[in-house]
């Protein structure tokens, strides 16, 4: 049985490719700037509120001024109060003049249950 001179290189190449894929998929990108501010809003909103899924930017454009708050359809919740609370949290985190949309998640199309333009 004759071995090719390239067959010796096959195993190291496979190991290097696997290592590169492992490193590329295990490295997490830090959340900074606007991402960090929105994450803080999510953290505060979810405290003692199981019906809030989280706060996200409605669009992915740089410098977006819209916040979408995704919620579970729950009876007896004042959605306008949640939008007001989101405005206060946004201002505390340095996000001014935001447009807040409280959206019921799990419906198609999504149902906006409250809107608020923050001062």
C-alpha positions as CSV (number, residue, x, y, z in Angstrom):
1,X,0.0,0.0,0.0
2,X,1.5,3.3,-1.1
3,X,0.8,6.5,0.8
4,X,0.6,9.8,-0.8
5,X,2.9,12.5,0.5
6,X,-0.3,14.6,1.1
7,X,-2.0,12.1,3.3
8,X,0.3,13.0,6.1
9,X,-1.0,16.5,6.0
10,X,-4.7,15.5,6.1
11,X,-5.0,15.0,9.8
12,X,-3.3,18.2,10.9
13,X,-5.4,20.2,8.5
14,X,-8.6,18.6,9.8
15,X,-7.5,19.4,13.4
16,X,-6.7,23.0,12.5
17,X,-10.1,23.5,10.8
18,X,-11.9,22.0,13.8
19,X,-10.0,24.3,16.2
20,X,-10.7,27.4,14.1
21,X,-14.5,26.5,14.0
22,X,-14.5,25.9,17.8
23,X,-12.8,29.3,18.5
24,X,-15.0,31.2,16.1
25,X,-18.2,29.8,17.6
26,X,-17.3,30.0,21.3
27,X,-16.2,33.6,21.3
28,X,-18.9,35.9,22.6
29,X,-19.2,39.5,21.4
30,X,-19.4,41.9,24.3
31,X,-22.6,44.0,24.6
32,X,-21.5,47.7,24.7
33,X,-23.1,51.1,24.2
34,X,-26.7,51.0,23.1
35,X,-26.9,47.2,23.4
36,X,-25.9,47.5,27.1
37,X,-28.5,50.2,27.8
38,X,-31.3,48.1,26.2
39,X,-30.1,45.0,28.1
40,X,-30.4,47.0,31.4
41,X,-33.9,48.0,30.5
42,X,-34.8,44.4,29.8
43,X,-33.3,43.3,33.2
44,X,-35.3,45.9,35.1
45,X,-38.6,45.2,33.2
46,X,-38.3,41.5,33.8
47,X,-37.9,41.9,37.6
48,X,-41.0,40.4,39.1
49,X,-42.8,40.5,35.8
50,X,-43.1,37.0,34.2
51,X,-45.2,38.4,31.3
52,X,-42.3,40.5,29.9
53,X,-40.0,38.7,27.4
54,X,-37.7,41.6,26.9
55,X,-36.8,45.0,25.3
56,X,-35.3,45.1,21.9
57,X,-34.6,47.7,19.2
58,X,-37.5,47.5,16.7
59,X,-35.1,48.1,13.9
60,X,-31.4,47.3,13.5
61,X,-30.4,50.7,12.1
62,X,-27.6,52.6,13.8
63,X,-29.0,55.1,16.2
64,X,-32.6,53.7,16.2
65,X,-35.0,55.5,18.6
66,X,-37.6,52.8,18.9
67,X,-37.9,50.2,21.6
68,X,-40.1,47.2,21.3
69,X,-41.2,45.5,24.5
70,X,-42.4,42.0,23.8
71,X,-45.0,40.7,26.3
72,X,-47.1,37.6,26.9
73,X,-50.9,38.1,26.5
74,X,-51.9,38.5,30.1
75,X,-55.3,39.7,31.4
76,X,-55.4,42.6,33.9
77,X,-52.1,44.3,32.9
78,X,-52.1,48.1,32.3
79,X,-49.9,48.2,29.1
80,X,-49.8,52.0,29.1
81,X,-48.3,51.9,32.6
82,X,-45.6,49.4,31.3
83,X,-44.9,51.8,28.4
84,X,-44.5,54.7,31.0
85,X,-42.2,52.6,33.1
86,X,-40.1,51.8,30.0
87,X,-39.8,55.5,29.3
88,X,-38.5,56.1,32.8
89,X,-36.0,53.3,32.5
90,X,-34.8,54.5,29.1
91,X,-34.2,58.0,30.5
92,X,-32.3,56.5,33.5
93,X,-30.1,54.7,31.0
94,X,-29.4,57.8,28.8
95,X,-31.9,56.9,26.1
96,X,-33.9,60.0,25.4
97,X,-36.9,60.7,23.1
98,X,-37.6,57.0,22.5
99,X,-40.7,55.6,20.9
100,X,-41.9,52.6,22.9
101,X,-44.1,49.9,21.4
102,X,-45.5,47.2,23.7
103,X,-46.2,44.2,21.5
104,X,-48.0,41.0,22.3
105,X,-45.7,38.2,21.3
106,X,-47.0,34.9,19.8
107,X,-49.7,36.4,17.6
108,X,-49.4,36.9,13.8
109,X,-49.3,39.6,12.9
110,X,-48.0,41.0,16.2
111,X,-50.5,43.0,18.2
112,X,-49.3,46.4,19.5
113,X,-51.1,46.9,22.8
114,X,-49.5,50.3,23.8
115,X,-47.5,53.1,22.2
116,X,-45.7,55.9,23.9
117,X,-43.4,58.7,22.8
118,X,-41.0,59.5,25.6
119,X,-40.1,63.1,26.4
